[in-house]
Amino acid sequence: MDPKTPEQIVKRFLPADLAGATLVGRAWLPGASGGPVPIAVRGNGEVVDLSSRAPTVSALLERADRVAVARADAPVIGDVASLLSASLAGDESTPRLLAPSDLQPVKASGVTFVSSLLERVIEEQARGDASRADEIRASVTEILGGDLRAVRPGSEQAARIKAVLLEQGAWSQYLEVGIGADAEIFTKCPPMAAVGFGARVGLHPASTWNNPEPEVVLAVSSAGEVVGAALGNDVNLRDFEGRSALLLGKAKDNNASCAIGPFIRLFDERFGIDQVRGAELVLTVRGTDGYRLEGRSSMREISRDPLELVGHAWGAHHQYPDGFMLFMGTMFAPNQDRGERGMGFTHVIGDEVEIRCDSLGALLNTVDRCDAIPRWEFGIGALMDNLARRGLLRG
């Protein structure tokens, strides 16, 4: 049942321990003097404007006292239930949620769970043809055998498996990053391109085989410190990526290609990296035709530790002056048939995708074609102009 009362909305979409959670994000304030503002959610449901302390979320996360700033007195702009409701309704006349990051590039780590590793190998072998997935899944499982969950990426055991599979002509670029020494880190989308809670996520109109990817997203500072976490949907075009790894950019980055939200939960005395390591995500897809799919992704089964993945993205080899957001990957394997037997899962326009985690709340979005969604036009330049007009940029 859809939540109706403010209490039901808060219970469904916010962390179970809201009173003890430090939640920050971004909202769009309408009107001539409006624009995007960093916000924080109080335990009583009030939403406050932090822009006088930090004009962007990136700037907020760079502060050593970010938790104190999020908890300090600030102007109230409304209540969180109304903000969530307006975001779901697409109401542009009242404050609504945006993705909780702004100047940070959105990066992603792929093939970090064994179940998704096998599905990526299947995509590669199928060359984008969903009808071959069932047959290939059986043959690949037979060749690999055993349980790869016990294999540590980059270990001697992984090297021995690689040698055997090379001899059989069964080695894959996905196995290379799944159990090899180097993790896959790619750019999911540029700064300001992710959408937030309640928004539509986009599928390329030419894609006929695609799926959601429920993930934890880490908020990382310019110093490489993980300062918080959110939920994310890394929408994936299986047919494009399966045709060629060189189409990864097209498979992963188009208009509204990912959603993050509803908020970033800052690390504090109650929530930190250990809670991320134990996070359990539940995915529910509801079709307009009554179709329903449920899946899960447990961070306990990830192949590489979250901090190890951060180290593959950031360090002496690469820096992010405004920080970055990092998708952690998923164990969700979208192999349940939706229509014809053996074709597996693919989205239908209008699908409602909900990703839930007790400690992070729930992210809800609707699927549409990326060319039917409003064009992305508010980028970094527009943000700087807006902040300058509002007197929020300081020399």
N, C-alpha and C positions, 0 to 999 in steps of 0.2 A: 504494500500500500504506500502511495506517495505521502510524504509527510505534509501535514497541513498547518499545525500549530508551530509557533517558534520553538517550543520545547522539543517537538518531534524533529524539526529541522536540525537543531543543534545536536541532538542525540545521534542522528543518522550521519552527519557529515563532519563532525568535529571529534577530536580524540576523546576516548572514554574518560581520561583524567584531565579534562579541560581546565579545571580549577588550578591544576599544578603545571600546566603546559605554557611555555613561552612561545607564542605564535606570532610570526611577522609575515607580511606579504605586501601586495600592492592593490590599490583600488583606483578606479577612474572616477574623479569628481566632475560632474557635469557643470555646464554653465560657462560664461565668457571668461571667468577667472579660474576655470577648472583645469584638470589634467591629471596625470598619474601621481599618486602620493604613496610613500611607504606607510604602512599601517601596522598596528599591533592589536591583538585581541585580548581583552581582559577576561578573567575567570568568570565575571558576571555577565559576559556577552557583549560588553561595550567594545566598540571599535574606535581607536584613536589615531590621529594624524601625526606621524613622526617627522614630517618634512622639515620642520624648523630645526631639528637635530641632525637629520641626514636627508639630503635631497633625493637620494636614490637608495635602493636596497643594497646595491653594491657598496656604497659608502657606509651604510649602516653595518654591514657584515665585516668591514675592514676595521671597525672600532673595537678596541680591547674591552670597552665597557658596553658592548652591544646589548647584553642581557639587561643591564641596569637601565639603558636608554629605552628598551622595549617596555620596561615596567614603570618608567617614570611618568609623572603627570603630563598629559598632553591633551589637545583639544579633541573632544568627542565628535565623531562624524555620524554616528548611528549605532545600530546594534547588528551583531553578526548574522542573526537569522534573516533580517531584512536584506542584508548584503548578499547572502547566499540565494535568497529567493529572487532578487532582481537579476542576479547572474544567470540563474536557470531560465528566467523568463525573457532574457535579452532586453531588459528594460533600460534604455539609455537615458532616461530622465532622472534616474536616481543613482547613487553610488553603486558600482558593481565591481566584481573582482577581475583582476588581470592575473597573468602568470606572476608568481611571487619573485621572479628575478628580472633584472633589467639590463645592465651593461655587461653582464657575464656571458661569454660564449657558452653554448650548450653542447657539451661533449657527451659521448656515450661509449661504454665498454660492451663489446659483443662477445657472444659465445662463452659466457662465464658459468653456465650450468650445463651438465651433461645432457639433459633432455633437449635443451635448445641446440646444443652442439650437434646432436644426431639429426635434428630437423634442418639445420643449415646444410649439412652434408647431403641430405635428401634433396633440398632445393637445388644444390649445385648439380647433382646427378640428373635431376628432372629437367634442367634447363628451362625452368619456368612453366613446365607443363604439369598442372596439378593432377591430371589423370594418371600419371605414372608414379605418384607419391607412395601409394600403398605397396606396390611391387618393389620399389627401391628400398622402402623402409625395412622390409623383410630381409632383403639381400645384404644391406649394410649392417643390420643387427647381427646377422649370421657371421659376417666377416670379422666384425669387431669382437663379438662374444664378450662374456664376462660383464663386470660392472666397472665402468670407467670412473665412477664417483670416488674410488679409492686412489686414483692416480693423481699425484700432485703435478701440476703444470711445471715443465722445465726440469723434472727429476730424471734420474737414470732410468727408472721404470718407463717413463714417458718416452725417452729416447729409444728404448728397446722396442716399444710398441710401434714407434715411427719406422724403425728399420724393417720390422716385419711387414707392415702395411705398404711400405715402398716396394718391397720385393713382390708383393701381390698386386701392385698397381692400384692400390686402394687409398693411397694418401690423399689428403684434401687440404686446401687452404684453410678450411674451417678447423680441421684437426690441428693444423699448425698453430693457430692462435688459441685453440681450446685447451691443448695439453702441452704446447710448446713453451719455450722460455719467454716469449714476448706476447703480451696481451694485445687484443685488438682495441684501439682507441680511435674513434672517428668523430668528426664534427656533425652533430645531429642538425643543428640550425644556428644561424648567427644570433648575436645579442638582439633582444626585443622581438624575436620571431615566434617564440613559444606562445601558446594560448593558455588561458586559465580555466578555472572551474566554471562549468556551465556552457562553455563555448563549443562550437563545432570543430571537430578535427577533420582533416582533409585527406581524401584518397585521390591519387592521380586518375583522371578519367579513363586512361588506357589500361589501368590495372584490373585484372579479373581474379587475382589470387593474393589476398592480403589478410592482415590480422592485427589485433591489438597486442601490445606487450606491456604487462603490468610490472612496474619497476620502482625501486627506491632510488631517489635522486639526491645525491649529496651536494650541499652548498659548501664550496671550498674557497678560502680566502686567497689573496695574492701571495701569501706566504706558504701556501700549500696546506694550511690547517683546515680540517673539516669542522665547520662551525654549526651545521644544522642539516636537516634532511626533510624531504617532501616526497609526495607520490608523483609518479609520472606515467604517461602512456606514450611509449615510443612506437608510433604507428609504423608498420612494416609492410612494404610491397614485396611479397615473396616471389612473384613472377619476374619483376625487374632484376632483383638481386640474383635470382637463380639463373637468369640468362647469362650474366657476366658479373664478376666482382667489380669490374670497372664501372658498372652502373649503380654502385653503392650510393653515390651522391643523389641519383635520381630516385632510388628506392627509399631513401631516408629523409630527404630534404625537399619539401614542396610547401606550398601555402598551408599553414596550420598543421604541419606534420607531427607536432607533438604537443601534449598538454602537461602542465606541471601545476600542482596545487593540492588542496585549496590554499595551504599556507606552508611556509618553512617553519619547522619546529626547531628552535635554537637549542644547541647543546647547553645544558645547565646542570644544576645539582641533581636533577631527577632523570635526565635523558641525555644519552651520549652514544658513543660508537658501539658499546656493548648491546644497547637496545636495538640499534640498527642491525647488528649481526644476528639478532634473534627475531627480527621482524617476519611476520607471516602476512602475506598479501592474498586477498581473495578477489578474483575477477568475476564479474557477472556481465554477460552481454544479453540484452533483451531486444528482439526484433519487433518491428511493427506488425509482423505476421504471427506473433505469439511465440516465435522461436526463443529459446533460452539456452545459454551456454554458461557453465561455471568452470572455473579453473583456479589454480593457486600457484603461488611462487613463494618458497620458503628461503629466506636468506641463510638459513642454517646449512643449505645444500650448495652454496656457491663454491666454485672451484678455487677462486682466489679471494683472499681477505680484502674487504673494502679499502683498507689503507694501502694495501699492495697495489690495487688498481689506481688509486690516486697517485702513487709513485710512478706508475707507467705514464700517466698523463702530465705530471708536473715535476720539475726538478731542474738540474743543471742544463738539461737538454731543451726545456720549454717552460716559459713563464706566462702568467696571465695577470697583467697589472690590475685588472678590475675583478679578479677572482673568476671562478667558473662553476658551472653546474655539471655534475657527472652522473649520468644514468648508469646503474649498476648491472643491467642485464636481467634476464628473466629465465625461469625454468619452465614457464608455460609453454606447452607443446600443442599447437593448434591443429591436431590431427583428427578431431571428431567430425564426421561427415555432417554437412548441413543440408545438402541436397542429394545429388547422385552419389551412390556408393563408390568409395575410393577417391573421391575428389577432395575430401577433407573440408576444413572450414575456410570460408571467406566472408567478408563483410557484405551486408546489404545496406544501401543508403537508408538512413533513419535509425540504424542500430543505436541503442543507448548503452554506453560502456561505463561501468562503475568499478573502480578499484578501491578496495577498502583495507585499512590496517588499523588495529585498535589504537596504536600510539600516534598515528598520523591523520586519522580521519578517513574521509572518502572523497575521491575525485570522480566527478560525473561529467561526461561529455557525450555528444551526439555525432554520429558519422555522416559526412556529406562529401561531395566532390570538391576538390580543392579549387576548381574554377567556379564553383557556385557560392563559395564563401567570400565575404568581403575581402578585397585585396589588402595585403599588408602594406600600409603606407606610413605608419608612425614608427620611424626608426630613431637612431641615435641623434641625427641632426634635428629632427622634430622635437625630441625630448629636450635637447639643449636649448632650443628656441623657447620652448614652453617654460622651462625652469628659469630662464633669464627674464622672461616676461613677468613671471610671478615673484621675481626678486629672490630666488633661492640659490643662485650661483654667487659664490663669494670669491673675491680675488685673493 
